[in-house]
Amino acid sequence: MATVQDCREALEKLAERLAANAAAARKRLDLDRTLACRLSDLGVAFHGRLTGGQLLDIQEGDDKSAKIALTTTSDDLVALVRGELDFARALGARRVSISASPFDLLKLRKLL
């Protein structure tokens, strides 16, 4: 099982990748939404803001009012960020769940 620190580092790495490709990501994903990432096996959550094609202000703690919520296990989060787990397959296998408005889900599909 990945640790809370491993998950924090994975989210920071994801944020770095998005920042490096912000211009291209902004064209595909022009959202400004709060985001929560809930790790079911650790009982821990992180939250931040997805805006301008970037993931900003990542902090530990849940945001119950987040417009987009991703729930997964710590190992699956780390594997997703490393590219070892295909997001679409993980979603289909219910290893990852996303709670968002239908509009936001359509926008998020552009990242897959």
mmCIF file of the C-alpha atoms, coordinates in Angstrom:
data_MODEL
# 
_entry.id   MODEL 
# 
loop_
_atom_site.group_PDB 
_atom_site.id 
_atom_site.type_symbol 
_atom_site.label_atom_id 
_atom_site.label_alt_id 
_atom_site.label_comp_id 
_atom_site.label_asym_id 
_atom_site.label_entity_id 
_atom_site.label_seq_id 
_atom_site.pdbx_PDB_ins_code 
_atom_site.Cartn_x 
_atom_site.Cartn_y 
_atom_site.Cartn_z 
_atom_site.occupancy 
_atom_site.B_iso_or_equiv 
_atom_site.pdbx_formal_charge 
_atom_site.auth_seq_id 
_atom_site.auth_comp_id 
_atom_site.auth_asym_id 
_atom_site.auth_atom_id 
_atom_site.pdbx_PDB_model_num 
ATOM 1   C CA . MET A 1 1   ? 0.000   0.000  0.000   1.00 0.00 ? 1   MET A CA 1 
ATOM 2   C CA . ALA A 1 2   ? 1.296   3.419  -0.945  1.00 0.00 ? 2   ALA A CA 1 
ATOM 3   C CA . THR A 1 3   ? 1.709   5.945  1.853   1.00 0.00 ? 3   THR A CA 1 
ATOM 4   C CA . VAL A 1 4   ? 0.078   9.340  2.230   1.00 0.00 ? 4   VAL A CA 1 
ATOM 5   C CA . GLN A 1 5   ? 3.441   10.880 1.262   1.00 0.00 ? 5   GLN A CA 1 
ATOM 6   C CA . ASP A 1 6   ? 3.594   8.707  -1.895  1.00 0.00 ? 6   ASP A CA 1 
ATOM 7   C CA . CYS A 1 7   ? 0.129   9.948  -2.863  1.00 0.00 ? 7   CYS A CA 1 
ATOM 8   C CA . ARG A 1 8   ? 1.025   13.575 -2.165  1.00 0.00 ? 8   ARG A CA 1 
ATOM 9   C CA . GLU A 1 9   ? 4.121   13.200 -4.364  1.00 0.00 ? 9   GLU A CA 1 
ATOM 10  C CA . ALA A 1 10  ? 2.066   11.566 -7.127  1.00 0.00 ? 10  ALA A CA 1 
ATOM 11  C CA . LEU A 1 11  ? -0.412  14.456 -7.122  1.00 0.00 ? 11  LEU A CA 1 
ATOM 12  C CA . GLU A 1 12  ? 2.435   16.981 -7.150  1.00 0.00 ? 12  GLU A CA 1 
ATOM 13  C CA . LYS A 1 13  ? 4.009   15.148 -10.097 1.00 0.00 ? 13  LYS A CA 1 
ATOM 14  C CA . LEU A 1 14  ? 0.663   15.248 -11.911 1.00 0.00 ? 14  LEU A CA 1 
ATOM 15  C CA . ALA A 1 15  ? 0.418   18.981 -11.194 1.00 0.00 ? 15  ALA A CA 1 
ATOM 16  C CA . GLU A 1 16  ? 3.947   19.493 -12.592 1.00 0.00 ? 16  GLU A CA 1 
ATOM 17  C CA . ARG A 1 17  ? 3.057   17.612 -15.789 1.00 0.00 ? 17  ARG A CA 1 
ATOM 18  C CA . LEU A 1 18  ? -0.110  19.637 -16.258 1.00 0.00 ? 18  LEU A CA 1 
ATOM 19  C CA . ALA A 1 19  ? 1.781   22.885 -15.639 1.00 0.00 ? 19  ALA A CA 1 
ATOM 20  C CA . ALA A 1 20  ? 4.405   21.924 -18.221 1.00 0.00 ? 20  ALA A CA 1 
ATOM 21  C CA . ASN A 1 21  ? 1.640   21.385 -20.779 1.00 0.00 ? 21  ASN A CA 1 
ATOM 22  C CA . ALA A 1 22  ? -0.781  24.045 -19.555 1.00 0.00 ? 22  ALA A CA 1 
ATOM 23  C CA . ALA A 1 23  ? -1.273  25.740 -22.916 1.00 0.00 ? 23  ALA A CA 1 
ATOM 24  C CA . ALA A 1 24  ? -2.170  22.480 -24.680 1.00 0.00 ? 24  ALA A CA 1 
ATOM 25  C CA . ALA A 1 25  ? -4.243  21.251 -21.742 1.00 0.00 ? 25  ALA A CA 1 
ATOM 26  C CA . ARG A 1 26  ? -6.131  24.541 -21.567 1.00 0.00 ? 26  ARG A CA 1 
ATOM 27  C CA . LYS A 1 27  ? -7.268  24.025 -25.165 1.00 0.00 ? 27  LYS A CA 1 
ATOM 28  C CA . ARG A 1 28  ? -8.650  20.587 -24.284 1.00 0.00 ? 28  ARG A CA 1 
ATOM 29  C CA . LEU A 1 29  ? -9.859  21.307 -20.788 1.00 0.00 ? 29  LEU A CA 1 
ATOM 30  C CA . ASP A 1 30  ? -11.057 24.820 -19.998 1.00 0.00 ? 30  ASP A CA 1 
ATOM 31  C CA . LEU A 1 31  ? -12.513 24.083 -16.577 1.00 0.00 ? 31  LEU A CA 1 
ATOM 32  C CA . ASP A 1 32  ? -12.269 26.004 -13.342 1.00 0.00 ? 32  ASP A CA 1 
ATOM 33  C CA . ARG A 1 33  ? -13.425 23.507 -10.726 1.00 0.00 ? 33  ARG A CA 1 
ATOM 34  C CA . THR A 1 34  ? -12.597 22.369 -7.237  1.00 0.00 ? 34  THR A CA 1 
ATOM 35  C CA . LEU A 1 35  ? -11.256 18.822 -7.135  1.00 0.00 ? 35  LEU A CA 1 
ATOM 36  C CA . ALA A 1 36  ? -11.112 16.232 -4.380  1.00 0.00 ? 36  ALA A CA 1 
ATOM 37  C CA . CYS A 1 37  ? -9.067  13.034 -4.541  1.00 0.00 ? 37  CYS A CA 1 
ATOM 38  C CA . ARG A 1 38  ? -10.237 10.515 -1.944  1.00 0.00 ? 38  ARG A CA 1 
ATOM 39  C CA . LEU A 1 39  ? -8.080  7.518  -1.092  1.00 0.00 ? 39  LEU A CA 1 
ATOM 40  C CA . SER A 1 40  ? -10.399 4.830  0.176   1.00 0.00 ? 40  SER A CA 1 
ATOM 41  C CA . ASP A 1 41  ? -7.763  2.511  1.655   1.00 0.00 ? 41  ASP A CA 1 
ATOM 42  C CA . LEU A 1 42  ? -5.987  5.223  3.641   1.00 0.00 ? 42  LEU A CA 1 
ATOM 43  C CA . GLY A 1 43  ? -9.045  7.188  4.702   1.00 0.00 ? 43  GLY A CA 1 
ATOM 44  C CA . VAL A 1 44  ? -7.278  10.327 3.473   1.00 0.00 ? 44  VAL A CA 1 
ATOM 45  C CA . ALA A 1 45  ? -8.194  12.930 0.888   1.00 0.00 ? 45  ALA A CA 1 
ATOM 46  C CA . PHE A 1 46  ? -6.517  15.760 -0.962  1.00 0.00 ? 46  PHE A CA 1 
ATOM 47  C CA . HIS A 1 47  ? -8.138  18.731 -2.615  1.00 0.00 ? 47  HIS A CA 1 
ATOM 48  C CA . GLY A 1 48  ? -7.153  21.439 -5.033  1.00 0.00 ? 48  GLY A CA 1 
ATOM 49  C CA . ARG A 1 49  ? -8.349  23.399 -8.012  1.00 0.00 ? 49  ARG A CA 1 
ATOM 50  C CA . LEU A 1 50  ? -8.329  22.414 -11.676 1.00 0.00 ? 50  LEU A CA 1 
ATOM 51  C CA . THR A 1 51  ? -8.044  25.659 -13.619 1.00 0.00 ? 51  THR A CA 1 
ATOM 52  C CA . GLY A 1 52  ? -6.382  26.868 -16.799 1.00 0.00 ? 52  GLY A CA 1 
ATOM 53  C CA . GLY A 1 53  ? -5.277  23.324 -17.603 1.00 0.00 ? 53  GLY A CA 1 
ATOM 54  C CA . GLN A 1 54  ? -3.416  23.129 -14.295 1.00 0.00 ? 54  GLN A CA 1 
ATOM 55  C CA . LEU A 1 55  ? -3.902  21.481 -10.910 1.00 0.00 ? 55  LEU A CA 1 
ATOM 56  C CA . LEU A 1 56  ? -3.242  24.115 -8.253  1.00 0.00 ? 56  LEU A CA 1 
ATOM 57  C CA . ASP A 1 57  ? -3.304  24.533 -4.480  1.00 0.00 ? 57  ASP A CA 1 
ATOM 58  C CA . ILE A 1 58  ? -3.095  20.823 -3.578  1.00 0.00 ? 58  ILE A CA 1 
ATOM 59  C CA . GLN A 1 59  ? -3.708  20.391 0.131   1.00 0.00 ? 59  GLN A CA 1 
ATOM 60  C CA . GLU A 1 60  ? -4.401  17.474 2.411   1.00 0.00 ? 60  GLU A CA 1 
ATOM 61  C CA . GLY A 1 61  ? -8.003  17.192 3.559   1.00 0.00 ? 61  GLY A CA 1 
ATOM 62  C CA . ASP A 1 62  ? -11.329 16.598 1.895   1.00 0.00 ? 62  ASP A CA 1 
ATOM 63  C CA . ASP A 1 63  ? -13.485 19.189 0.195   1.00 0.00 ? 63  ASP A CA 1 
ATOM 64  C CA . LYS A 1 64  ? -17.022 17.862 0.525   1.00 0.00 ? 64  LYS A CA 1 
ATOM 65  C CA . SER A 1 65  ? -18.272 20.555 -1.857  1.00 0.00 ? 65  SER A CA 1 
ATOM 66  C CA . ALA A 1 66  ? -15.728 19.786 -4.613  1.00 0.00 ? 66  ALA A CA 1 
ATOM 67  C CA . LYS A 1 67  ? -17.299 19.891 -8.065  1.00 0.00 ? 67  LYS A CA 1 
ATOM 68  C CA . ILE A 1 68  ? -15.183 16.915 -9.200  1.00 0.00 ? 68  ILE A CA 1 
ATOM 69  C CA . ALA A 1 69  ? -14.357 14.015 -6.879  1.00 0.00 ? 69  ALA A CA 1 
ATOM 70  C CA . LEU A 1 70  ? -12.085 11.121 -7.717  1.00 0.00 ? 70  LEU A CA 1 
ATOM 71  C CA . THR A 1 71  ? -12.070 8.081  -5.439  1.00 0.00 ? 71  THR A CA 1 
ATOM 72  C CA . THR A 1 72  ? -9.480  5.327  -5.684  1.00 0.00 ? 72  THR A CA 1 
ATOM 73  C CA . THR A 1 73  ? -6.897  3.452  -3.628  1.00 0.00 ? 73  THR A CA 1 
ATOM 74  C CA . SER A 1 74  ? -3.447  4.774  -2.865  1.00 0.00 ? 74  SER A CA 1 
ATOM 75  C CA . ASP A 1 75  ? -1.722  2.154  -5.040  1.00 0.00 ? 75  ASP A CA 1 
ATOM 76  C CA . ASP A 1 76  ? -4.019  2.861  -7.977  1.00 0.00 ? 76  ASP A CA 1 
ATOM 77  C CA . LEU A 1 77  ? -3.455  6.627  -7.715  1.00 0.00 ? 77  LEU A CA 1 
ATOM 78  C CA . VAL A 1 78  ? 0.309   6.158  -7.803  1.00 0.00 ? 78  VAL A CA 1 
ATOM 79  C CA . ALA A 1 79  ? 0.039   3.672  -10.701 1.00 0.00 ? 79  ALA A CA 1 
ATOM 80  C CA . LEU A 1 80  ? -2.215  6.047  -12.662 1.00 0.00 ? 80  LEU A CA 1 
ATOM 81  C CA . VAL A 1 81  ? 0.204   8.949  -12.318 1.00 0.00 ? 81  VAL A CA 1 
ATOM 82  C CA . ARG A 1 82  ? 3.175   6.756  -13.247 1.00 0.00 ? 82  ARG A CA 1 
ATOM 83  C CA . GLY A 1 83  ? 1.340   5.561  -16.351 1.00 0.00 ? 83  GLY A CA 1 
ATOM 84  C CA . GLU A 1 84  ? 1.298   1.958  -15.133 1.00 0.00 ? 84  GLU A CA 1 
ATOM 85  C CA . LEU A 1 85  ? -2.506  1.821  -14.967 1.00 0.00 ? 85  LEU A CA 1 
ATOM 86  C CA . ASP A 1 86  ? -4.734  2.878  -17.834 1.00 0.00 ? 86  ASP A CA 1 
ATOM 87  C CA . PHE A 1 87  ? -7.344  5.349  -16.594 1.00 0.00 ? 87  PHE A CA 1 
ATOM 88  C CA . ALA A 1 88  ? -10.160 4.155  -18.863 1.00 0.00 ? 88  ALA A CA 1 
ATOM 89  C CA . ARG A 1 89  ? -9.606  0.523  -17.861 1.00 0.00 ? 89  ARG A CA 1 
ATOM 90  C CA . ALA A 1 90  ? -9.405  1.435  -14.187 1.00 0.00 ? 90  ALA A CA 1 
ATOM 91  C CA . LEU A 1 91  ? -12.665 3.354  -14.519 1.00 0.00 ? 91  LEU A CA 1 
ATOM 92  C CA . GLY A 1 92  ? -14.330 0.434  -16.303 1.00 0.00 ? 92  GLY A CA 1 
ATOM 93  C CA . ALA A 1 93  ? -13.091 -1.998 -13.669 1.00 0.00 ? 93  ALA A CA 1 
ATOM 94  C CA . ARG A 1 94  ? -14.379 0.325  -10.917 1.00 0.00 ? 94  ARG A CA 1 
ATOM 95  C CA . ARG A 1 95  ? -10.919 0.784  -9.472  1.00 0.00 ? 95  ARG A CA 1 
ATOM 96  C CA . VAL A 1 96  ? -11.508 4.528  -9.929  1.00 0.00 ? 96  VAL A CA 1 
ATOM 97  C CA . SER A 1 97  ? -14.746 6.431  -9.616  1.00 0.00 ? 97  SER A CA 1 
ATOM 98  C CA . ILE A 1 98  ? -15.471 10.008 -10.607 1.00 0.00 ? 98  ILE A CA 1 
ATOM 99  C CA . SER A 1 99  ? -18.301 12.134 -9.342  1.00 0.00 ? 99  SER A CA 1 
ATOM 100 C CA . ALA A 1 100 ? -18.936 15.214 -11.464 1.00 0.00 ? 100 ALA A CA 1 
ATOM 101 C CA . SER A 1 101 ? -21.634 16.904 -13.469 1.00 0.00 ? 101 SER A CA 1 
ATOM 102 C CA . PRO A 1 102 ? -22.352 15.374 -16.887 1.00 0.00 ? 102 PRO A CA 1 
ATOM 103 C CA . PHE A 1 103 ? -20.867 18.487 -18.526 1.00 0.00 ? 103 PHE A CA 1 
ATOM 104 C CA . ASP A 1 104 ? -17.636 18.155 -16.532 1.00 0.00 ? 104 ASP A CA 1 
ATOM 105 C CA . LEU A 1 105 ? -17.422 14.431 -17.285 1.00 0.00 ? 105 LEU A CA 1 
ATOM 106 C CA . LEU A 1 106 ? -17.583 15.181 -21.002 1.00 0.00 ? 106 LEU A CA 1 
ATOM 107 C CA . LYS A 1 107 ? -14.814 17.747 -20.631 1.00 0.00 ? 107 LYS A CA 1 
ATOM 108 C CA . LEU A 1 108 ? -12.669 15.365 -18.559 1.00 0.00 ? 108 LEU A CA 1 
ATOM 109 C CA . ARG A 1 109 ? -12.935 12.715 -21.281 1.00 0.00 ? 109 ARG A CA 1 
ATOM 110 C CA . LYS A 1 110 ? -10.796 14.945 -23.466 1.00 0.00 ? 110 LYS A CA 1 
ATOM 111 C CA . LEU A 1 111 ? -7.848  14.235 -21.182 1.00 0.00 ? 111 LEU A CA 1 
ATOM 112 C CA . LEU A 1 112 ? -8.066  10.465 -21.703 1.00 0.00 ? 112 LEU A CA 1 
# 
